[in-house]
Amino acid sequence: MIFGVDISTKKIAIASLYGGVPHIVELGPYSSKARWDERLELLYWDFLRFVQEKIVTDPTNCVFIEEIHYVQNYQTLIKLVHVLAMCRIVLVHHGVRCVYVNNKTWKKGLGVKGGKDAYRKKAIQLFGDNVNSLSQDAIDALLIAQWGAQQKVT
């Protein structure tokens, strides 16, 4: 199974495609009023449980995680690096294949041009109106999973 992951400093959106049907899980969101180290720890435990329960069950599973794109605020960038590294370490520890993908690569690969509305329209085109109520993070994770499903990963 292919998983797509979109990270932020408050939550992790995970999408999987099974038989062409999307399944979405959002870990968090945790309040930005909470201390950063507390949020990271909560994200860690939630992601660890998800990986142990849903991903490591099949050695052919592959996780595509969006790389961090340009962020002007260096404190936010540092936090995103922590979340991305945490996800990678959990996956590596459990022997799960993990591929980083640049946001421009998956967007171009799916033929999406424009802003957030264009991504939502593409998701609706691919998966139907039921995905319209998803958060933007979940939409991104879903499209990352779709792009990943089109790749030849060995």
C-alpha positions in Angstrom: 0.0 0.0 0.0 1.1 3.5 -0.7 0.9 6.3 2.0 1.3 10.0 1.4 2.3 12.2 4.4 2.0 16.0 4.8 3.6 17.4 7.9 3.2 20.6 9.8 4.3 21.8 13.3 0.8 21.0 14.6 -0.3 17.9 12.9 0.6 15.1 10.5 -1.9 14.2 7.7 -1.6 10.7 6.3 -3.4 9.3 3.3 -3.4 5.8 2.0 -4.9 4.3 -1.2 -6.3 0.9 -1.0 -8.1 -0.4 -4.1 -8.3 3.2 -5.3 -10.2 4.2 -2.2 -8.6 7.0 -0.1 -8.3 6.6 3.7 -7.3 9.7 5.6 -5.9 10.1 9.2 -4.9 13.3 10.8 -2.7 13.1 13.9 -3.3 16.2 15.9 -3.8 19.1 15.5 -2.2 20.2 18.6 -2.6 23.8 19.8 0.1 26.2 18.9 -0.4 27.5 22.5 1.2 24.2 23.8 5.0 24.2 24.1 6.8 23.1 21.0 8.6 20.2 22.7 5.2 18.9 24.0 3.6 19.1 20.6 6.6 17.2 19.0 6.3 14.5 21.7 2.6 14.1 21.1 3.1 13.9 17.3 5.9 11.3 17.9 3.7 9.0 20.0 0.7 9.3 17.6 2.9 8.7 14.5 4.7 5.8 16.2 1.4 4.1 17.0 0.0 4.7 13.5 3.1 3.2 11.9 3.1 0.1 14.2 -0.6 -0.5 13.7 -1.1 0.4 10.0 2.1 0.5 8.1 4.5 -2.2 9.4 1.9 -4.9 8.8 3.0 -5.2 5.2 6.6 -5.1 4.1 5.7 -3.9 0.7 4.2 -0.6 2.0 5.9 2.6 1.0 5.6 6.1 2.5 6.0 9.2 0.4 6.7 12.3 2.6 6.6 15.8 1.2 10.0 17.6 1.6 10.0 20.9 3.4 9.4 23.7 1.0 10.7 27.3 1.4 9.8 28.8 4.7 10.7 32.3 5.6 10.5 31.9 9.4 13.6 30.1 10.5 12.0 28.9 13.8 9.2 27.3 11.8 11.8 25.7 9.5 13.6 24.2 12.4 10.4 22.8 13.8 9.4 21.3 10.5 12.9 19.7 10.2 12.3 18.1 13.6 8.9 16.7 12.5 10.3 15.4 9.2 13.3 13.8 10.9 11.1 12.2 13.6 8.9 10.7 10.9 11.9 9.4 9.0 13.5 7.9 12.1 10.2 6.1 13.1 9.9 4.6 9.6 13.6 3.6 9.3 13.4 2.0 12.7 10.5 -0.1 11.6 12.1 -1.0 8.2 9.5 0.9 6.2 10.4 2.3 2.8 10.3 6.0 2.8 10.7 8.4 -0.1 10.9 12.2 0.1 9.1 14.1 -2.7 9.4 17.7 -3.5 6.1 19.6 -3.7 6.8 20.8 -7.2 7.6 17.3 -8.4 4.3 15.7 -7.2 2.2 18.7 -8.3 3.8 18.7 -11.8 3.5 14.9 -11.9 -0.3 15.2 -11.3 -0.7 18.1 -13.7 -1.8 20.5 -11.0 -1.2 24.2 -11.6 -2.4 27.0 -9.4 -3.1 27.4 -5.7 -5.0 25.4 -3.1 -8.2 25.4 -5.0 -6.5 23.7 -7.9 -5.3 20.9 -5.6 -8.8 20.4 -4.1 -10.3 20.3 -7.6 -7.7 17.7 -8.7 -8.6 15.5 -5.6 -12.3 15.8 -6.3 -11.6 14.8 -10.0 -9.6 11.8 -8.9 -11.7 10.6 -5.8 -15.1 12.3 -6.0 -17.0 14.9 -4.0 -16.6 13.2 -0.7 -13.0 14.5 -0.4 -14.2 18.1 -0.7 -14.7 18.3 3.1 -11.0 17.3 3.9 -8.5 19.8 5.3 -5.9 21.2 2.9 -3.2 19.0 4.7 -5.3 15.9 4.1 -5.8 16.9 0.4 -2.0 17.3 0.0 -1.4 13.9 1.7 -3.9 12.3 -0.6 -2.4 13.8 -3.7 1.1 12.8 -2.6 -0.2 9.2 -2.1 -1.7 9.3 -5.6 1.6 10.6 -7.1 3.5 7.9 -5.2 1.1 5.2 -6.5 2.2 6.2 -10.0 5.9 5.7 -9.3 7.9 2.6 -9.8 9.3 2.0 -6.3 11.6 -1.0 -5.9 
